[in-house]
Structure formats: structure tokens, C-alpha cells
Amino acid sequence: MKYYDTVPQNFLLMRFVVTRYCNFRCPYCYLTDERRGRKKTVFSHHSPDEWIKAIDVFKDRHLELYFTGGEPLLFDEFIYFLKKALDKGFIHSVRIDSNLSRLEKFLKEINDPKVKFLASLHPTQVSFDTFSDKVKLLKENDMLALVNLVVSKENMEILNKAPHELARYFEDRGAFLNIAKDFERGLKYGYDEKYKEYIDKLQYPIDNIYMNMQNLHIGAFCGGGKHYISVSRHGNIYSCDGKERGNIFDHPKLPQGIITCNMPYCPSIISYSFSASNGFSPVEHLQDYVKRNKTYRESLDTSYLDSLWQHIEEHDLIPKKGNAGADDNRTLAAKLRSRIIKKIKSLS
């Protein structure tokens, strides 16, 4: 069964980049310190109340909101806006990318299991114990989707434990650890094949195809254009292919049909869940994403992961400038991937 056999026809996933401002300075972040230091938000041009009213444009939809940054929780305006938005019956779920640094303030205002956090662990910025306590708090309130970790050189030196061992640690505590490549440095300097193999082994095979920007989806039916939009801080709406679809404050008309995708690479890890190659619904799809990956990981050969990680550590193969053995050849495909990524970044 494909996702479009079960997804509500009026479903819409709306993604907001709340801000690029962040209180952390992670060494693997793709944003410069200058961009992370700007306190512009979606409320710099329109007030929270104006945004709350604008969302009513989609009151006939089964709406899911996705907030990312920067760090959304740093702004009281965001918390106020979300609290008001959650009162709307057509908003069925919310997910938030966050470093959890201001979680306690958030929970004083909002404690609602409709909200699910994608909690990012940044060991260079916060202690592991402090972060684990926050994850435990979210679990107790049924507000955790998953934990994210970038396998960077700095993070691994601090944590001093293999990523698959960390995954078991969180699994024992009822949380799923999503393990990601050092994406920014990998694009710049290339991935060593052993490092790439190790990270890829910890993800479900189909998910890997999209994360590595391979074209399994090309020619397949995909509903990303119909069911997924990204909204800039000015209110401009973009579909997954980067086309502008009007402004949320001007009663926009969105694409109505499911199309056959002809993009050379899926331009967003968010929109890939709408592809016909996935058997689960994109509605609150993180639940199925986690379930599928947890089941898959149970089949992995732990001894092989141990030896692979040992090899990576012994040969210093985590991406960095001048990484020995990394393939830094700029093929046409690599250049195309970079252009797509730059375009996605520019939308916010």
C-alpha cells in the first residue's frame, strides 16, 4: 500500500523556519556565525496574531506544523503564537527542531502531546547528562519524536562512545536516536567510504537513498507538491520543488494534484516521505519512520558495526578538511546536489 491510499486528501504539512538565530555555536553548522547571530524571525514582519489569523486560510485542511531554525524556543513570540495555534481544531500535530536549551520555559506555557520534539544533541554546547534529563522530561510528557546526533569529530571525542552504542543507550530509555553524517563538511571535503558505510548502515535502506540524494523516486508519484509547503518569514509559500506559490497573507492557491516527480534529486528530506516508494503515510510520519528504523536496526550485525567504528577511529576518517581517503572529486552529480542544497537554504 502506498501513502496516497490512506492520506487525507486535505492533508497539509507546513514548514516554518522560525529564525536562523541560535544560542549555540556548533562547529559543524552550515550557517555562519553572522547568520546565526541575526535575531530576525517570522515575527519581524508580521505579528504573532497576524500569523495566527493567516493560518485560518487553511482551516479546511488537516494541518501539521513543522518549526525549525535556528532555535525556535528562544523567542517568547513563538511560544505565544504556538499556544494560540494549538487551540485551532484543524491543527492536528506539531513538530519542533530544538536544542532544548529553553525547554523548561516552553513547558510552563505549553504541555501538549500534539507537540513532538526532534531534540538535537550538541555535546560541544551542553553536557550529555543535562540533555538526557531534558529528553526524559519530554518522554514523561509524551512530547518526544526522536533525538538527533551529528557524527562529527568534536561530538565523538566528547561522547567517547560509538554512535550505535549511543543508540542503544537511548533505546533503553524509550527514545530513538537518529544518527546523521557531518553533512556540511562531507559536502565540502567528501566522505570516506567507511564512514559513509557506517552511518548508512544505521538507517533504513530506502531512507538512505534519499539522504544520499539518489534518484529512486524519479518518475514515481509523489504528493510533496500537493501536501507539503515551506513558508518564509515574509509569508512566501514554496512547494517542495522550490516554486513560489504565493503568500500566506493573500489567500494562495496551492497545487491540487499528485504528480510524477521529475526532479533529479529529492530536494528535501521532509518531502521524501510523500514518495510512492514509501509505504507509510506522511501524516505524523515520524512515528512510522522511527518504528521502521528501530525494527531494521534489530537485524544489524553489532560485531561488524564495532569493527567498522574501530576502523574509522583508528584511521581518523570522520569528515574534516584534508581528510585522508575521502573522495573530494566534484562530479556533475555532486555539483547538482550542492546547487539544490543552496536553493533550499535560500528559501528561508
N, C-alpha and C positions, 0 to 999 in steps of 0.2 A: 504494500500500500504506500502510495506517495503522499507527501504532506498535503497536497491540494485536495485530496479526497476527504479530509477532515477539517481543515482550517476554515473558520467562519469567513464568508465572503467579504464581510465588512471589517476584518481584522486589519489593524494598522500599528506597526511598530515605529515610534517616533523618537529619534535620537537627537539629543541636545548636547553640544559642547558648552557646558555652563561657563567655563572660563579656561584660560590657559595658565592662570596664576596658580602657583603651588608653593607650599611652605617647605617642601623637600627639595634637595638638590642631588638627585640620584645620578651617578656618573654615566649611566647608560641611557639616559633620557634623550629622545630625539630633539627636544626643544632646547634652545639656547637659554642661558641664564636671563638674558634680556626679555625674551618672550615669557618665561616663567615668572618674571617679576612684574609684569603688567597686570593691573587689577581690573581690567575690563572684563565684564561679564555679560550674559544675556540681558541683564537688567540695566546696562549702561545706556541703552537707547529706549527701552520700554520698561515700565514699572512692573513689579510682580502682579499687580492687579490687572494691568493691561494684558499680560501673558495669560493669566487665568481666564479672562474673557475671550481671548483669541482661541484658546483650546476648544471652546464651545463650537467652533467651526466643524469640529469632528465629533460632535455629540451623538451622531448616528453610527459611530464606529465602535468596534471592540478595541479599545485603545490600550496599548502598552507603552510606557515611557521608559527611556533609557538615558541616563545622565552620566556624562564623563567629563574629563578635564585634562589638565589641572586637577585641582582638588575642590569639588563642589561644596563640601561641608564647611568650608571656611567662611561662607557668606550667609549671614542671617536672612537676607532676602531670599535665598534659595530655600532655606528651611521653611520660611513663611509661605512661599509660593507652593511648595510641595504639600504642606499641611492643608492648604485650601484645595489643591488639586485632588487630593485623596478623597475629598468629600463628594466628588463627582462620580456618579454611578457608572458612567461609561468607561472610566479608567480602571482597568481590571488588575493591573500589576505594574510594578516599578522596579527597575534595577539601577544600581548606582555603582560606578567605579570609584573606589575611595581608598586612601591610605589609612583611614580610621583614626587619624590624629585628633579629630574633633568629634568622635563618636558619642561620648558622654553628653555633650551639649545637644546633639541631634536627638538622642533618645529621650531627653527631657521634654522635647516638643513632639516627637513622632515615635510611636511604638506600634507598628502595624505590620503584620506578616505579609501584607501585599507588597511590602518593600523588601527586596532582596539585594544584598551587597555582594559585589565582586571585590573582595578585600585584597589589596596589594601589599605583599610583604617586601619591605625595603630595608634589609639589615644594616645598611650603611647609615640609615636615618633613625631607626628605632630598634630597641632591644627585642630579641626574639620572645622573651618572657612577657614583655608588655603587650606585644602584638598578639600573642597566644591568648592572653587574658581577654582581649577585645573580641577575638574570634569566639571564645567561649561564651561571652555575653551575647553575641549575635545568635549563636546556636540556641541558647536558652530562650531567646525571644522569637525563634523561628524566622530569622531575618538574614540568614547567610545562604548565598548561592554557591560560592566557591572561593578559594584562596588562589591568588596568582603569585608566581615567583619567576623572575628572570634569572636564568642561569648565567650570571656574569662572574667574572673573575673575582671582583670585590665581594659579592654576595657569598660565593662559595668559600672564600678564605675565612669569612666571619662565621658562617654556619658550621663549617668543618664537618659536613655530613653529605653524602651523596644525595642528589635530588630524589631518587627513588626511595631512599630511606626516609627522607623528609615526608614523602607522600604517604608512607606507612604510618608515620607519626600522626599526621593529620587524620588519616583514615581511622586510626584507633580512637580518635576524638570526635568522630562523626562528621568530618569535614573533608572535602575533596580539594587536593592541591593540583592546580593547573600549572604545568611547567612549560615555560617558553624560552626560546632562544634569545640570546643577546642580539636582538633584531637590528638595532641601529649599527652596531659595529660589524655585524655579519654582512650587512649590505655594503658597508664601506670597505672592509678588508677581506671578506669572504669567510665561509665556514669550512673548517676542517671536516672531512668526510666522517671521521669517527665521532666527533662532537655532534654533527647533524644526525648521524645514525642513532646515537644515544637519545637525543631529545625526541626524534621521530618515533622511536620505539615506545615512548610513554604516551603517545596519542593514538586514538583510533585511526586506522589506515585512511579512511575517506577524509577525515578531518585534516590529516597531513597533506593530502593533495591540495586542499585549499590554502592551508597555511604556507605551503611552499609555492603557491601561485602557479600550479599546474592546471591544465585545461580540461579536466574530466568533465566539467559542466558544459563545455561549449556545445551548442546545438540542442541542449536539453531545456525542457520547460522550466522556467524559474519565475517565481512571483515576487522577487525582490522589488522590481519596479512598481508593482501594484500595492504591495503590503508594507514597504519599508521606505521611510524618508528620513533625511537628516536636515536639521534646522539650524541655521547660523544665528549669531547673536542679534542680527538685524531682522530676523524673521524670514529670511530667504529659505525656500524649500528646495532640496535636491533629492533626486531619486538615486538609486544605487549606481547608475551609470554616469553620475556627475551632471546630469542635465538639470537646469534650473526649472522649477515647476511653479513659480510664482512666490507670493509672500503670504505667510500665515495670517497677516492682518488684513488681507484683501480677498478673502473667500476663494482660495485657489481651487482649481480643478485638477485632480490627480489622475494618473493613468488607471484605466478600468480593467484592462485585460491582462492575462498571463501571457508572456511572450517567450519565444525561443531565444535563449541568450546567445549573442554572437560576440561577446567580449573575449579578447584573447586570454585574459585572466580575470578571475572573480575579483572585483575591485575592493571588496570589503569582507572581513572575517565575520561581520554581522549579517550580511546579506546571503552568505553561502548556505545558511540553514533553510532558505527558501527553494533551493535547487531540488529538482526531481530525483537527484541521486541520494537524497536523504529520505529515510523512511519515517522520520518523526515530524510532528507539527512544529512550526516556528513559534506557536503561541507558548509563551513561557518556556522556550525550548531549552534553556539551561538545565532544567530538570532532567530531560532526556539525554542531553549532552553528557551530564555528569554520570547518569546511570549507565550509559553505553560505555563510557571510558572506564568506569570502575570495573565493570564486568570484563572488559578487554584486558585490563591490567592484571587481573587474576590469572590469566593464561600465560603471562610472561615468564621467561626463564630468569629468575633472580640471579643465579650464579653468572649468567652471561652479562647481565647489567652490571654486576660487581666488577667483573674483569674489564668491561668496556670503560667504566668510570675510572678505574685504576689507571688504565692506559691514557686516558685524557689528562688526568692529574700528572702522571709521570712525564708526559711529553708536553705539558703546558699548552693544550690545544683549545682552550676557551678563547673565543674571538678577541683579538686586540690588534693594534697596528703592527704590521710586520709579522703576523702570526705564521710560524713555520708550517708549511704543508697546506696552508689554506689556498683555495683556488680563487685568485683575485682577477681572473680573466673577465673582462667586461664583454660578454656576448651580447648579441642583439636582444635576446630574451631578458637578460639582466638589466639592460638599459630601459627596456619597456616596463619592467616591474618598477624600476626607480621612478619613472615618469608617472605611473599610476599612483604610486605612494605619495609623491609630491602633490598630485592633484587632490587626493583625499585630504591631505593635511591642510591644503589651501581652503577647503570648504568651510573650515571653522574660523 
